[in-house]
Amino acid sequence: MALLGAIAACGSDSAGSDAAGSSVDPCERNASVGTITFVTGFDFAASPGILDPIVAEAEGYYDALCLDVVIQPGFAPQNHALVASGQAQFSNAGSFGEVVKANVDGEAGLVVLAHYGKTAIEALVVPADSDIETLQDLPGHVVGIKGDLPFSLQTMIGQAGVERSSFEELLLDTFDPVAGFDLGIDALPVYKSNEPFQLDAAGFEYRMFDPLEEDVPSSFGLLVVGQDFLEANPEVVADFLRASLRAMAFSIDNPDAAVDDALDLIATNVGSFLGDYTERPRWSVESALVADLTPEGEGYGQIDQDKFDAEINALTEVGVFESEPDWRAMTAPDLADAIYDGGTEVPWEPYR
C-alpha cells in the first residue's frame, strides 16, 4: 500500500498526476466518478465511522473536494454485502473481526481505511443479583443476542475458558434491554454507549463485564471501502478519507453540532427509533473512547496494525477462524498515515 501513501500525501494539491504522469485537475477527477454511496452500519447513529461521513457531507467537506456523496442508512453486516456487490463504495464496520470474517466467508473485498475505536464498544450485562459472578459462571444460562454474539464478547468469553456451546443463546426481537431481561434471559450483550443508559433510566440494577477491563483486543468504528473501488480510484478514496478524518476532529470538538447533523438525517428516516435521547449519550461515550485511546502524537483514525494483529490472533485462538487469515491485505494504513504526515491535524486545502 506504499503507493496509496504517496497518493494521499499529494491529495490536497490543486493538481495531481494520473498513472501516466499527465496533469489532472483533482476536482474534475473526483467529480467524474459520479455519485459515491456510503452505507452505515446502524441507521444514522452518532457513532464513529457513521457520524464522520454524516458530518463531512453536512458541513460541506465532501463538496469542497468535489465529491458527490450520498449517505444511506444500513445495518451491519448487510452493509458489507452492498459494498462487495458495488451497490455502495464505502461503509462502516463494528469491528475488524467483522471485516475479516466477511472477507473470509464471502470474499467481500473490504479494506479498512480508518480505525477510530481501539477497544471494544460492547460489554456483557447481568442483573445485579445474578448468580453469574464471573464469566466462568455462564454455562447453563441463557444469553440474549441480537443477530450474533459480538466478536469482542466471543473473545472475552473464550479467553475465560468458557465454551460458547455451554450456554443457550436466545435470539431477541427487541432492542429494549429491560424487555429482553423480562423474557427470562440471564445475560445481555450491550453497547456501552446505549443500553446501560436505558437500564439506568428504568432503575434496573446490573453488573457489567467489560472487554476493555479484561484487556481483550478489539475495535469499533471502522471506515471501509470496496477493494475494487480503491484500486480503480485511489486518489478519490484518499480525498473521501481526508474529508471524513477532518469531520471526525470537528465532531469531537463540536459534539452538539455534530449530533445535530445526525438528528437531521434521523428525522428523515421513517421508522427510526433513534433520537436526541439516544444519540447525545452515544456520542459522548464513543467519542471519549476514540479521543482517550488515540496515541499521543497520532491523529484520529490512524490504523494500529499491532492491535489488529492481536484482535485477529485472539479470535483465531477462540475458534472464530480456523487459521489466521491474511488480514494485512484487508487494511490500507498508508492512506491515513500520509494524510496526517506525522501530525495530528488534517491538512485542508479545498479544491473549490
C-alpha positions as CSV (number, residue, x, y, z in Angstrom):
1,M,0.0,0.0,0.0
2,A,3.0,2.3,-0.2
3,L,1.7,3.8,-3.5
4,L,-1.5,4.8,-1.7
5,G,0.5,6.7,0.9
6,A,2.2,8.7,-1.9
7,I,-1.2,9.4,-3.4
8,A,-2.6,10.6,0.0
9,A,0.4,12.8,0.5
10,C,-0.4,14.8,-2.6
11,G,-4.2,14.6,-2.3
12,S,-4.6,18.2,-1.2
13,D,-2.6,19.7,-4.0
14,S,-4.5,21.8,-6.5
15,A,-3.4,19.5,-9.2
16,G,-2.1,15.9,-9.3
17,S,-0.9,13.3,-11.7
18,D,-2.6,10.2,-13.1
19,A,-0.9,6.9,-13.5
20,A,0.7,8.0,-16.8
21,G,2.1,11.2,-15.2
22,S,-0.1,13.7,-17.0
23,S,-1.5,16.6,-15.1
24,V,-5.1,16.2,-13.9
25,D,-7.5,18.5,-12.2
26,P,-8.4,16.9,-8.9
27,C,-11.9,18.5,-8.8
28,E,-12.7,17.1,-12.3
29,R,-11.2,13.8,-11.3
30,N,-13.4,13.4,-8.3
31,A,-16.5,14.7,-10.0
32,S,-16.0,12.3,-12.9
33,V,-16.6,9.3,-10.5
34,G,-20.2,10.4,-10.1
35,T,-22.3,9.6,-7.0
36,I,-20.5,7.8,-4.2
37,T,-22.6,5.9,-1.8
38,F,-21.7,5.4,1.9
39,V,-23.9,2.9,3.7
40,T,-24.0,3.0,7.5
41,G,-23.8,0.0,9.9
42,F,-26.6,1.2,12.1
43,D,-29.2,3.8,10.9
44,F,-27.8,7.4,11.2
45,A,-26.4,6.7,14.7
46,A,-23.9,9.2,16.2
47,S,-21.1,6.7,16.2
48,P,-17.5,6.8,14.8
49,G,-17.4,5.5,11.3
50,I,-21.0,6.8,10.8
51,L,-21.1,10.3,12.2
52,D,-17.9,11.4,10.5
53,P,-19.3,10.9,6.9
54,I,-22.6,12.4,8.0
55,V,-20.8,15.5,9.3
56,A,-18.4,15.6,6.2
57,E,-21.5,15.8,4.0
58,A,-23.5,18.2,6.2
59,E,-20.6,20.6,6.8
60,G,-19.6,20.7,3.1
61,Y,-16.2,18.8,3.4
62,Y,-17.0,16.4,0.6
63,D,-18.4,19.1,-1.6
64,A,-15.2,21.1,-1.1
65,L,-13.3,18.2,-2.6
66,C,-15.8,17.8,-5.4
67,L,-17.1,14.5,-4.1
68,D,-20.8,13.8,-4.6
69,V,-21.6,11.6,-1.6
70,V,-24.9,10.0,-0.6
71,I,-25.4,8.8,3.0
72,Q,-27.6,5.7,3.1
73,P,-28.8,4.1,6.3
74,G,-28.0,0.4,6.7
75,F,-27.3,-2.3,9.3
76,A,-24.1,-4.3,9.7
77,P,-23.2,-6.8,8.4
78,Q,-25.7,-6.4,5.5
79,N,-24.0,-3.2,4.5
80,H,-20.8,-5.2,3.7
81,A,-22.8,-7.1,1.0
82,L,-23.7,-3.8,-0.7
83,V,-20.0,-2.8,-0.9
84,A,-19.0,-6.2,-2.1
85,S,-21.6,-6.0,-4.9
86,G,-20.6,-2.5,-5.9
87,Q,-24.0,-1.0,-4.9
88,A,-22.1,1.1,-2.3
89,Q,-18.5,2.2,-2.3
90,F,-17.9,2.8,1.4
91,S,-19.4,1.6,4.7
92,N,-18.5,1.3,8.3
93,A,-17.9,-1.8,10.4
94,G,-18.4,-2.6,14.0
95,S,-15.0,-4.3,14.4
96,F,-12.0,-5.5,12.5
97,G,-13.0,-9.1,13.3
98,E,-16.3,-8.4,11.5
99,V,-14.5,-7.2,8.4
100,V,-12.1,-10.1,8.3
101,K,-15.0,-12.6,8.8
102,A,-16.9,-11.0,5.9
103,N,-13.9,-11.3,3.7
104,V,-13.0,-14.8,4.7
105,D,-16.6,-16.2,4.4
106,G,-17.8,-14.3,1.4
107,E,-14.8,-12.8,-0.4
108,A,-16.3,-9.4,0.2
109,G,-13.2,-7.5,-0.7
110,L,-13.4,-5.0,2.1
111,V,-10.4,-2.8,3.0
112,V,-10.2,-0.8,6.2
113,L,-9.3,2.9,5.8
114,A,-9.8,4.3,9.3
115,H,-9.5,2.7,12.8
116,Y,-11.2,5.0,15.3
117,G,-12.1,2.8,18.2
118,K,-9.1,0.9,19.6
119,T,-11.1,-1.2,22.1
120,A,-14.5,-2.9,22.2
121,I,-17.7,-0.9,22.4
122,E,-19.6,-3.9,23.6
123,A,-20.0,-5.4,27.1
124,L,-22.0,-8.2,28.7
125,V,-24.6,-7.2,31.3
126,V,-26.2,-9.3,34.0
127,P,-28.7,-8.3,36.7
128,A,-27.1,-7.1,39.9
129,D,-28.4,-10.1,41.8
130,S,-27.4,-12.6,39.2
131,D,-25.6,-15.7,40.2
132,I,-23.2,-15.1,37.3
133,E,-20.4,-13.6,39.3
134,T,-17.6,-14.4,36.9
135,L,-17.6,-15.4,33.3
136,Q,-16.9,-18.9,34.3
137,D,-20.5,-19.0,35.7
138,L,-22.1,-18.5,32.2
139,P,-22.5,-22.3,31.4
140,G,-26.1,-23.4,31.8
141,H,-27.5,-19.8,31.5
142,V,-29.4,-18.0,28.7
143,V,-27.7,-15.2,26.8
144,G,-30.0,-12.9,24.7
145,I,-28.5,-11.9,21.4
146,K,-29.4,-9.6,18.5
147,G,-28.1,-11.3,15.4
148,D,-25.0,-12.8,16.8
149,L,-22.7,-12.6,19.8
150,P,-20.3,-9.7,19.2
151,F,-16.7,-10.7,18.3
152,S,-15.2,-8.9,21.3
153,L,-17.5,-10.9,23.7
154,Q,-16.7,-14.1,21.9
155,T,-13.0,-13.4,22.6
156,M,-13.7,-12.3,26.2
157,I,-15.7,-15.5,26.9
158,G,-13.3,-17.8,25.1
159,Q,-10.3,-16.3,26.9
160,A,-12.1,-17.0,30.2
161,G,-12.1,-20.7,29.2
162,V,-15.9,-20.9,28.6
163,E,-17.1,-22.8,25.5
164,R,-19.8,-21.0,23.6
165,S,-21.8,-24.2,23.4
166,S,-22.1,-24.3,27.2
167,F,-24.8,-21.7,27.4
168,E,-28.0,-21.1,25.5
169,E,-28.4,-18.2,23.1
170,L,-31.9,-16.7,22.6
171,L,-32.4,-14.5,19.5
172,L,-34.2,-11.3,20.6
173,D,-36.6,-9.3,18.5
174,T,-36.3,-6.2,20.7
175,F,-33.7,-3.6,21.3
176,D,-35.1,-2.7,24.7
177,P,-32.8,-4.2,27.3
178,V,-35.4,-4.3,30.0
179,A,-37.8,-6.1,27.7
180,G,-35.1,-8.5,26.9
181,F,-34.5,-9.4,30.6
182,D,-38.3,-9.7,31.1
183,L,-38.1,-12.6,28.6
184,G,-36.1,-14.5,31.2
185,I,-32.6,-14.2,29.8
186,D,-29.7,-14.2,32.2
187,A,-27.2,-12.0,30.3
188,L,-27.3,-9.5,27.5
189,P,-24.6,-8.2,25.2
190,V,-24.9,-4.4,25.1
191,Y,-23.2,-1.3,23.6
192,K,-21.7,0.6,26.4
193,S,-22.9,3.8,24.8
194,N,-26.6,2.7,24.6
195,E,-28.3,0.1,26.7
196,P,-26.7,1.0,30.1
197,F,-28.4,4.4,29.8
198,Q,-31.7,2.7,29.2
199,L,-31.2,0.4,32.1
200,D,-30.3,3.3,34.4
201,A,-33.4,5.3,33.3
202,A,-35.6,2.3,34.1
203,G,-33.9,1.8,37.5
204,F,-32.7,-1.6,36.5
205,E,-29.6,-2.5,38.6
206,Y,-26.9,-4.5,36.8
207,R,-23.3,-5.6,36.6
208,M,-21.1,-5.4,33.5
209,F,-18.3,-7.5,32.1
210,D,-16.3,-5.1,30.0
211,P,-13.7,-6.3,27.5
212,L,-11.7,-3.2,28.0
213,E,-11.2,-4.0,31.7
214,E,-10.3,-7.6,30.7
215,D,-7.6,-6.4,28.2
216,V,-9.5,-8.1,25.3
217,P,-8.1,-6.9,22.0
218,S,-10.9,-5.5,19.8
219,S,-12.0,-2.5,17.8
220,F,-15.0,-0.4,16.7
221,G,-15.8,2.5,14.4
222,L,-14.0,1.5,11.2
223,L,-14.3,3.1,7.8
224,V,-14.3,0.6,5.0
225,V,-14.0,0.8,1.2
226,G,-14.5,-1.8,-1.5
227,Q,-11.2,-3.1,-2.9
228,D,-12.2,-2.8,-6.5
229,F,-13.2,0.9,-6.0
230,L,-10.0,1.6,-4.1
231,E,-7.8,0.1,-6.8
232,A,-9.7,2.0,-9.6
233,N,-9.9,5.3,-7.8
234,P,-7.1,5.6,-5.1
235,E,-7.0,9.4,-5.2
236,V,-10.8,9.7,-4.8
237,V,-10.6,7.3,-1.8
238,A,-7.8,9.4,-0.3
239,D,-9.9,12.5,-0.6
240,F,-13.0,10.8,0.9
241,L,-10.9,9.7,3.8
242,R,-9.3,13.2,4.2
243,A,-12.8,14.8,4.5
244,S,-14.0,12.1,6.8
245,L,-11.0,12.4,9.2
246,R,-11.5,16.2,9.2
247,A,-15.1,15.6,10.1
248,M,-14.1,13.3,13.0
249,A,-12.0,16.1,14.5
250,F,-14.9,18.6,14.1
251,S,-17.3,16.1,15.7
252,I,-15.1,15.6,18.8
253,D,-14.5,19.3,19.2
254,N,-18.2,20.3,18.4
255,P,-20.3,17.4,19.7
256,D,-23.6,19.2,19.8
257,A,-23.3,20.4,16.2
258,A,-22.2,17.0,15.0
259,V,-25.0,15.2,16.7
260,D,-27.5,17.7,15.3
261,D,-26.3,16.7,11.8
262,A,-27.1,13.1,12.6
263,L,-30.5,14.0,14.1
264,D,-31.4,15.9,10.9
265,L,-31.0,12.7,9.0
266,I,-32.7,10.5,11.6
267,A,-35.7,12.8,11.3
268,T,-36.0,11.8,7.6
269,N,-35.7,8.0,8.3
270,V,-39.2,6.7,8.8
271,G,-39.4,4.1,11.5
272,S,-36.1,5.1,13.2
273,F,-36.2,4.7,16.9
274,L,-33.1,6.9,17.4
275,G,-33.4,10.4,18.8
276,D,-31.7,13.1,20.9
277,Y,-32.1,10.9,24.0
278,T,-30.1,8.1,22.4
279,E,-27.5,9.9,20.2
280,R,-26.1,12.5,22.5
281,P,-25.2,9.9,25.2
282,R,-23.9,7.5,22.4
283,W,-21.6,10.1,21.0
284,S,-20.4,11.2,24.5
285,V,-19.3,7.7,25.3
286,E,-17.9,6.7,22.0
287,S,-16.1,9.9,21.1
288,A,-14.4,9.8,24.5
289,L,-13.1,6.3,23.9
290,V,-11.8,7.5,20.5
291,A,-10.1,10.5,22.0
292,D,-8.7,8.8,25.1
293,L,-7.3,5.8,23.2
294,T,-5.7,7.6,20.3
295,P,-2.0,7.5,21.0
296,E,-0.3,10.8,21.7
297,G,1.2,12.3,18.5
298,E,-1.3,10.5,16.2
299,G,-4.4,11.6,14.5
300,Y,-7.9,10.1,14.9
301,G,-8.4,7.1,12.8
302,Q,-4.8,6.0,12.1
303,I,-4.7,2.2,11.8
304,D,-2.8,0.4,14.5
305,Q,-1.6,-2.8,12.9
306,D,-0.4,-4.3,16.2
307,K,-3.9,-4.0,17.7
308,F,-5.4,-5.6,14.6
309,D,-2.9,-8.4,14.8
310,A,-3.8,-9.0,18.5
311,E,-7.5,-8.9,17.7
312,I,-7.3,-11.5,14.9
313,N,-4.9,-13.7,16.8
314,A,-7.3,-13.8,19.8
315,L,-10.3,-14.6,17.5
316,T,-8.3,-17.4,15.9
317,E,-7.3,-18.8,19.3
318,V,-11.0,-18.9,20.4
319,G,-12.1,-20.6,17.2
320,V,-13.7,-17.8,15.2
321,F,-11.2,-18.5,12.4
322,E,-9.8,-22.0,11.7
323,S,-6.4,-20.5,10.9
324,E,-5.2,-16.9,11.0
325,P,-6.3,-15.1,7.8
326,D,-4.1,-12.8,5.7
327,W,-5.7,-9.8,7.4
328,R,-2.9,-7.3,6.4
329,A,-4.2,-7.3,2.8
330,M,-7.5,-6.0,4.3
331,T,-6.1,-2.7,5.5
332,A,-4.7,0.4,3.9
333,P,-2.8,2.1,6.8
334,D,-0.6,4.3,4.5
335,L,-3.6,6.5,3.5
336,A,-4.3,7.9,6.9
337,D,-0.6,8.0,7.8
338,A,0.2,10.0,4.8
339,I,-2.7,12.4,5.2
340,Y,-1.6,13.3,8.8
341,D,2.1,13.2,7.7
342,G,3.4,12.9,11.2
343,G,1.0,15.4,12.7
344,T,-2.3,15.2,14.5
345,E,-4.5,17.5,12.3
346,V,-5.8,17.0,8.8
347,P,-4.2,19.5,6.3
348,W,-7.0,21.1,4.4
349,E,-6.9,22.8,1.0
350,P,-10.3,22.7,-0.7
351,Y,-10.5,22.2,-4.5
352,R,-13.3,24.8,-4.7
